[in-house]
Amino acid sequence: MPPLTQTKDEQIRAEVVTAARGLFQRFGLFKTTMEDIAKATGKGKSTLYYYYASKDEIFDAVIKEDMEEVMSQVKAAVSKAGTAEEKLKTFSLTKLKILAQKATLNSVVFGEISENPQLIKKLKKDYEAQELELLKNILAFGVAEGEFKKVSDEDLDSMSYIMLSASRGIELATLEDCRIKKMGDRLDFILHLLCHGIKN
């Protein structure tokens, strides 16, 4: 439900994103046109171009909103976990489940992105920066609580990157064959090994 303080321009942008998301889910980015989106929103193309310069810009807005939703859910789940190790597992497993759900719903779009990764290159870079920051904060929490060994800030950066890379590999495998349980177990095993190496 849109916030009560939403302006008219924000409301129209939100309507365009919602309509475009439905079309992208059905037909994909490449087969969807600005005319299709205009019809779905009940607005003229000129109105559409007033708010978005191109179809790609609308696509970016859709993907960005989805990424923000995933990050919001992951952060909420992580905040409820007690120990740093539990937070790390929650981070990865929550993201894995959400991505698998979204991949099923957006199979056409995910297929296009996997074949054309440049479509979301900048958005992905920004999102990964948020993931790395969250992972680093979790590791720092573990150090502060005495759960993990004291390490340098540079080492925290390196460990965050390693954990994200391991998580990303499992995510890609899951999106390919949708075996969440099996991949979740593998991810849990990898995180256990990594955490064991830095535990006090």
GIBELGI-V931618 format. One record per residue. N is the residue number from 1. RES is the residue in one small letter. OMEGA is omega in whole degrees, -180 to 180 (999 if undefined). NEAR is the number of other ideal C-beta (glycine too) atoms within 10 Angstrom. D_CENTER is the distance of its C-alpha to the mean C-alpha in Angstrom with 1 decimal. Layout:
N	RES	OMEGA	NEAR	D_CENTER
N	RES	OMEGA	NEAR	D_CENTER
This chain:
1	m	-178	4	20.7
2	p	-179	10	20.9
3	p	-178	8	22.2
4	l	-177	5	26.0
5	t	-178	6	26.1
6	q	179	13	24.2
7	t	180	8	26.5
8	k	179	7	27.7
9	d	179	10	25.7
10	e	180	13	22.5
11	q	179	12	23.4
12	i	177	17	24.1
13	r	180	16	20.9
14	a	179	15	19.0
15	e	179	16	21.4
16	v	180	22	20.8
17	v	180	20	17.0
18	t	180	14	17.6
19	a	-179	21	20.4
20	a	179	24	18.6
21	r	179	21	15.6
22	g	179	13	18.4
23	l	178	20	20.2
24	f	179	24	17.3
25	q	-177	15	16.7
26	r	-171	12	20.5
27	f	-177	14	21.5
28	g	-178	17	18.7
29	l	-171	20	18.4
30	f	-179	12	21.6
31	k	179	12	23.9
32	t	180	22	22.8
33	t	176	13	25.1
34	m	178	15	25.4
35	e	177	12	28.4
36	d	-178	17	26.4
37	i	179	22	24.0
38	a	179	18	27.1
39	k	-178	15	28.8
40	a	180	17	26.0
41	t	-179	18	25.9
42	g	-179	9	29.7
43	k	178	17	29.9
44	g	-180	12	31.6
45	k	180	13	30.0
46	s	177	8	31.5
47	t	-180	13	29.7
48	l	-179	23	26.4
49	y	176	13	27.2
50	y	-177	12	28.1
51	y	-179	18	24.5
52	y	-176	19	22.6
53	a	-176	10	24.3
54	s	176	11	22.9
55	k	180	20	20.9
56	d	179	11	18.5
57	e	176	11	18.0
58	i	179	25	17.3
59	f	177	23	14.8
60	d	-179	16	13.0
61	a	178	19	13.2
62	v	-179	22	11.9
63	i	180	21	8.7
64	k	179	16	8.4
65	e	178	14	9.2
66	d	179	20	6.7
67	m	179	17	3.8
68	e	178	12	6.7
69	e	179	12	7.4
70	v	-179	18	4.8
71	m	180	16	5.8
72	s	180	10	9.2
73	q	179	14	9.7
74	v	179	20	9.0
75	k	-180	14	11.4
76	a	180	11	13.7
77	a	-180	17	14.1
78	v	-178	22	14.6
79	s	-178	9	17.2
80	k	-180	9	19.2
81	a	-175	16	19.7
82	g	-176	9	23.0
83	t	179	15	23.2
84	a	179	22	21.1
85	e	178	20	21.0
86	e	179	15	19.9
87	k	179	22	17.1
88	l	179	22	15.9
89	k	179	19	16.2
90	t	178	19	14.5
91	f	-175	23	11.4
92	s	-176	25	11.2
93	l	178	20	12.7
94	t	180	18	10.7
95	k	-180	22	7.3
96	l	-179	19	9.6
97	k	-179	15	11.2
98	i	-180	17	8.5
99	l	179	18	7.2
100	a	178	18	11.0
101	q	-179	12	11.8
102	k	179	17	9.8
103	a	178	18	11.2
104	t	-179	11	14.6
105	l	-176	13	14.4
106	n	-174	19	13.3
107	s	-180	14	15.2
108	v	-179	17	17.0
109	v	180	25	14.1
110	f	178	16	12.3
111	g	179	13	15.9
112	e	-180	18	16.4
113	i	-179	18	13.4
114	s	179	13	14.5
115	e	-179	8	17.9
116	n	-175	12	17.2
117	p	-180	10	14.4
118	q	-179	8	16.0
119	l	-177	19	14.7
120	i	-175	18	11.4
121	k	-177	10	12.9
122	k	180	11	13.0
123	l	180	16	9.7
124	k	180	15	8.2
125	k	179	9	11.0
126	d	-179	12	10.3
127	y	180	18	6.7
128	e	178	13	8.5
129	a	178	10	11.3
130	q	179	14	9.7
131	e	-180	20	8.8
132	l	178	16	12.4
133	e	179	11	13.9
134	l	179	18	12.8
135	l	180	24	14.1
136	k	178	18	17.2
137	n	178	16	17.9
138	i	179	23	17.9
139	l	178	24	20.2
140	a	176	16	22.3
141	f	179	15	22.6
142	g	178	22	23.9
143	v	-179	17	26.4
144	a	-179	11	27.6
145	e	-180	12	28.2
146	g	-180	10	30.1
147	e	179	17	27.9
148	f	178	23	27.0
149	k	176	12	29.5
150	k	180	10	29.8
151	v	180	15	28.3
152	s	178	8	28.1
153	d	179	9	25.2
154	e	178	8	25.0
155	d	177	14	24.7
156	l	177	21	21.9
157	d	-179	15	20.0
158	s	-180	12	21.0
159	m	178	19	20.1
160	s	-180	20	16.6
161	y	180	15	16.2
162	i	-179	13	17.8
163	m	179	23	15.8
164	l	179	18	12.4
165	s	178	9	14.3
166	a	179	17	15.6
167	s	-178	21	12.4
168	r	179	14	11.0
169	g	178	14	14.4
170	i	-180	22	14.3
171	e	-179	18	11.0
172	l	178	12	12.6
173	a	180	15	15.8
174	t	-180	22	14.5
175	l	-179	19	13.1
176	e	-177	11	16.5
177	d	174	9	18.7
178	c	177	12	16.7
179	r	-174	13	18.7
180	i	-176	16	16.5
181	k	-178	8	19.5
182	k	-179	12	20.8
183	m	177	22	17.7
184	g	178	18	17.0
185	d	179	12	20.6
186	r	179	16	20.2
187	l	178	23	17.3
188	d	180	14	19.3
189	f	-180	10	22.3
190	i	180	17	20.7
191	l	178	20	19.5
192	h	179	13	23.0
193	l	-179	10	24.6
194	l	-180	16	22.7
195	c	180	21	23.4
196	h	-178	9	27.0
197	g	-178	10	27.6
198	i	-179	19	26.9
199	k	177	13	28.3
200	n	999	10	31.6
